[in-house]
Amino acid sequence: MVQFQIQPDSEIPSSTQLLNQIRYAIASRQFSPGHRLPSTRALAMQTGLHRNTISKVYRHLEEDGLVESVAGSGIYVRAQTIQRNPSLIPLLEQYPQADKIVQLCLDQLLQQGCSLNQARELFSAEIDWRLRSIAQVIVTVPSDDIGAGKLIVEELEQSLKIPVQLVSLEELTNLVELAGTVVTTRYFIGQAEEIAALKSVRVIPIDIYDYEQEIKLLKKLAKDSCVGVVSLSSGLLRSAEVIIHSLRGSELLVLTAQVGDAYKLNAIVKSAQVIICDRPSFATLKSAVQAVREDIIRPPQLICCENFVGTKSIDLLKRELGLG
């Protein structure tokens, strides 16, 4: 504990002696920011000064911005704050942790030997890159499975809240100017990267939904059951046939149809016990079932897959694009 000493017979007023000693204690961090100063009663007992004199000294320190009074608690050494650009105040109020995060990142770069100018270049380059990335988001798939692209576009626009363009791989090759970010599934990542490399743009692969719940259901179906799969994507239908066959062999009859193929769709709703579909196909499928309701004994169980793109993949894509 700091001991204050007052020379009562000095030409220097006692209040000035105490004021300067407290200032020195604060300046030398003997009293660090947040430290509670002794009460006027305790300091009066230590120095022999009147409590009114000590209160006057404390008011002087508060006016100088060195301490602050907390009602019902005491006098505390004030933490000095860095004055920020006033235009940043609304942002800092909206994102209270932003200042600390930026300072931490900058401190880590400086500790690596990076200069302030180099750090600014790194931050600016990353921000510029992400701004360019969201300027244009393109989903690309082969033209013969453009339905898969439609599924992706619908989900990304709903999740990212930005416009997303659908361009086939064949058209992507012919684009003279290409900027932004190209998104595709891992089925087509190799082809997309070859094209994007020539255009100096990046490609981000997304993962498709794992269909875990649907697969569990298929495993439990009785032998000789008929399963229907309806989708916008012809590629998804082909994959579904192969996967279901690998799980159950010839135990299940599998019928597939793209949502626009009325003939096949009609055959499925009349024959299948279970029909699995993607979200854009559900309304059409439901209407098809309703249309033949009088011709079938028991309507099929309809299972709508809400996602085509994996949820974690969308979260990663948001971070890559700087959208949160």
N, C-alpha and C positions, 0 to 999 in steps of 0.2 A: 504494500500500500504506500502511495506517495505521501510523504510528510511535508506539510507546508510550514515554513517558519517566517514569522513576522517580527521585524525590529521596530518596536513601538517608539523608540527615540530617534528614528531616522527622519531625515528631511523629506524622504519619499513617502507619500501618503500610504497608509496601510492597505487601502483598497487597491492602489496601483501595484503594490508588492504582490498581493494575492492574485490580481488579474494576470500579471506577467508570469507568475509561477504556474498558474493553470494553463495559460497559453503555451508555455514551454512543455508542460506535461502532454498536452495534446499534440503539439508539433513533433515531439520526439517519440510519439506513440506509447508513452507510458500510460496515457489514456487513449486507447484505440477507439475507432468508430464503434458506436453502440455501447461504450462504457458508461455506466451510471455514475455521475458525480456524487460526492458525499452530500448528505442532506445539510441544510443550513445549520441545523442543530448540532450535527456531528462535527462540522467544520468550525463552528463557533467554539466548541469544547477544545478542539485541537489548536486553534490559532489564538483564541481569546478575543476575537473580533465579535462585534455585535451582529446578530442575525440579519438585521436590516442592511448592514454594510455588505454582507455576503450576498444577500438577495440582489443588491444593486450591481455587484460584480457579475452575478449570473445573468442578469438582464443585459449587461454590456456584452457578454460573450454571445448571447442569443442574437443581439442586434448585429454582431459581427459575422453571424452565420456559422459559428463554431460549435454551438450546442443547440439543442431543441428541447422544449418542455413538453412532457407527456402528462396530460391531466391525470391526477390521481396516482402517478407512478414516480415521477422525478425528473431530473435534468440529465440528458444523455448527450454524449459526444455525437455530433451529426456526421453521418456518412456522406462524404462528398460525392456528388453525382456529376457525370460528364454531361455537359450541355449538348444536346443533339439538335440537328436541323429541325426547326419547328414543323416543317412539312412531313417529317417522319413520325410525329407524335401520334396521328390517327392509326398508322400502321402498327406502331409499337403497342398501342392500346388494344388493337384487334388481335395481335399475335404477341402476347407478353413474353414468350420464350425466344422470340426471333433474335433479339439483340444478343442474348447469351450464346445462341447457336452459331451466329455469324462470328462472334468474337472467338469462340472455341475453335472453329474451323480455321480462322485466320491465324490464331496463335499456333496451331499445329503445323501450318505451312511455314510459318516463320521459324519454328523450332527445327524444321527440316533444312533450314538454310535458304529458304525462298525469300526474295526481297518483296517489299510492298508492291512495287510495280509489277513483278512477276505474278504475285498473288492476284492482283487486279486483272491481269491478262487471263489467268486461269478461270477466275469467276466469270469474267465477261464472255470468254469463249464458250463456257458451259451454258450460260444463260442464252447466248445467241443461238447455240446449237438446238436448245430445247424450244426456243421460239420458232425456229425454222421447222422443227420437227412437227409442231402442231399446226403450222400454217397450212399444211395439206397432209391429210392422212388417207392413204390409199390402201384398200384391201384388194389383193390380187389372188386369183385362182385360175386354173385352166378354163377355157371357154366351154369345154364339154361338161364342166361341173360348176357352172355359174351360180347354181342354186346354193351351193355351200357359201359362196361369197355373199349372197343375199342374207343368209342366216347370220353371218359374221357382222355385216354392216348394220343390220337391225339391232343387234345386241350392243355393238360398240357405240352407236349413236345414242342409245338409251343410257348407257353407263358413263360414257365420256362427256356427254352433253356438247359435242362439237360435230360439225358435218364430216361425214366419212364418204369417200368416193369409191366406187367399185370399178375396177379395170381388170380385164382378163390379162393373163400372162402374155398372150400374143399381142394385145394392144399396147401393153407396157413396153415392149421392145421397140415399138414404133413411135413412142412419145419423144418428141425432139427435146422438150424441156421437162425435167422431172425434179421436183423439190419436195422436201418434207420427209415423211416416213412411210415406208411400205410395210404392210402387215399381211401375214399369211400363216397358214397352219404349217406344222412341221412336215406334212406330206409334200409340200411344194417349196420348202425353204431353199433347197439347192438351186432350183431354177430361178427363183426370185433373186437370190444373191448374185447369180451370174449377170443378170440384167442390171440390177441396182449398182453393181460395182462399176459398170461403164458410165453410169449417170452420177456417180459420187454421192449416193444417198444411202441411208442405212435401212436395213430390213430387220424387223422385230418379229420373231416367231411367237405364235400364241398356241396354247394347249387347248385341246377340245375337252369337253365334259367327259368324265370317265364312265358314265352310265352304270354305275355300281348297283344302284337300286333296281334298275331294269334287268340287269344280268342276273341278280338274285331271283327275281320273279321268273325269268326264263328257265332257270335251273329247277324250279319247283313245279313247273307245268307238267300235267299228266302226259304220258306217252300218247302220240298220235294227235296231239293238240295242233290246231292251226293258228299260226301267229302272223299278223299283218304288220308291216312297217311302212309308214307313209312319211315322205319328206320332200322338201324342195330340192334336196341334193341327191343327184344320181350316184355320186361317189359314196355318200353315206349309206345309201341303200345297198350298194355292192359290198361295202365293208361289213354291213350288218348281216348280210346273208352268210358271208364267210365265217364271221365270228360265231353266229348262232349255230352253224353247222359244226364248227370246231368244239362247241360246248355240248351239243346234244346229238350230233351225227344225223341220222335219218329218223330220229324219234319225233322230230317236229316238222310239220309242213310250214314252210316260210313263203309268204307272198309279199311282194313289195310293189309300191307304186309311187310315182311322183304325183304331187297333189293335183296337177293339171290333167292327169290321165284318167278321164271319167270312167272308161271301160274297166281298167284294172282296179280302180278305187271301188267301183260297184261290186266287183268280184270279191274283193277283200271284205267288205262290210257284210256280205252275205255268208261268207265261209269262216272267217276267223273268230276264235273265242276271245282273243286279246289283240288289240291293235295299238302299237306304239307310234307316236308321231311327234314332230317338232311343233313348236308353238305357232308358227305362221300357218301350218296345215290344219290346226285343230278345228277351226270354225267350219272349214269346208268338209272335213271328215265328219263332224257332228251332223251337219246338214245331210250328208250322204246316208248316214245311219238312219236319220229320221225319215228320209225318203223311202227307205225299204222296210220301215218298221213293221208293216203289216205282212211282209213276205217272209219274215224270220221268226222263229219261235222265241229265241232269247237274244237280245242285242249284245254285241261284243263289249268287253270291258275296254274302255278307252284310257290310254295312259299318255298324257302330254308331257314331254320333256321340256321344261322351261328354259333350259340352257343348251347351247351348242358350244359356246366358249367357256372354258373353265373359269370359275370365280377368281381363283388365285392369279390366273393369267391376266385377267382384266386389272386386278390390283397392281400387278407388276407393270403392265402397260401404262397405267396412270402415272406411276412414278417415273417411268422412262420418259414420258412426254411432259413431265413437270406439272401434272394436273392434280397432284395430291397423293 
